[in-house]
Amino acid sequence: MHVSLTPELEARVKSKVESGLYNNASEVIREAIRFMELHEDWINEMKLAKLREQLQVGIDAFEQGKGTKVSSRKELDDFFEDIMSD
């Protein structure tokens, strides 16, 4: 595999190798990819936590009688159409 980097990114990679933290550019790139994957996992966990919070708010409102019960596909389509037209 061949990867092209901008001069700035190439300088950053070389700097990391020169610092002694990494033996070569491949180690720097592998570490960067691992970090990117961890970051994506963290972002997904944050989104999931927010979604769970919002779901709980909806459940609580529904249990307090503040919700709208929908029992058919047509009612659901009409409900969303009303929301979109507001």
C-alpha positions in Angstrom: 0.0 0.0 0.0 1.2 3.5 -0.8 0.0 6.5 1.1 0.6 10.1 0.0 0.8 12.7 2.7 0.9 16.5 2.5 4.3 18.0 3.4 2.9 19.2 6.7 1.7 15.7 7.7 4.9 14.1 6.5 6.9 16.5 8.7 4.7 15.6 11.7 5.3 11.9 11.1 9.1 12.5 10.8 9.0 14.5 13.9 7.4 11.7 15.8 10.0 9.2 14.6 12.8 11.6 15.5 11.4 12.1 19.0 12.3 8.4 19.6 8.7 7.5 20.5 8.4 5.5 17.3 10.9 3.4 15.3 9.5 4.3 11.9 6.8 6.1 10.0 4.7 2.9 9.8 4.4 2.8 13.6 3.3 6.4 13.6 0.6 5.8 11.0 -0.6 2.6 12.7 -0.9 4.5 16.0 -2.8 7.3 14.3 -5.3 4.8 12.8 -5.8 3.1 16.2 -6.4 6.5 17.8 -8.9 7.3 15.0 -10.8 4.1 15.6 -10.9 4.8 19.4 -12.2 8.3 18.7 -14.9 7.0 16.4 -16.0 4.5 19.1 -16.1 7.2 21.7 -18.2 9.5 19.4 -20.6 6.6 18.8 -20.9 5.9 22.5 -21.7 9.6 23.1 -24.4 9.6 20.4 -25.9 6.4 21.8 -25.9 7.8 25.3 -27.7 11.0 24.0 -30.2 8.9 22.1 -30.9 6.9 25.3 -31.5 10.1 27.2 -33.9 11.4 24.6 -35.7 8.1 24.5 -36.1 8.2 28.3 -37.6 11.7 28.1 -40.1 10.4 25.6 -41.0 7.4 27.7 -41.4 9.6 30.8 -43.7 12.0 28.9 -45.7 9.1 27.5 -46.2 7.6 30.9 -47.4 11.0 32.2 -50.1 11.0 29.4 -48.3 13.6 27.3 -47.7 11.3 24.4 -49.6 10.5 21.2 -50.6 6.8 20.7 -50.3 5.6 17.2 -51.8 2.2 16.3 -51.5 2.0 12.5 -49.1 2.8 9.7 -51.5 5.5 8.4 -51.7 7.2 11.8 -48.0 7.2 11.9 -47.6 8.6 8.4 -50.2 11.3 9.3 -48.5 12.1 12.6 -45.1 12.6 10.8 -46.8 14.6 8.1 -48.3 16.9 10.7 -44.8 17.3 12.3 -43.2 18.2 9.0 -45.8 20.8 8.1 -45.4 22.7 11.3 
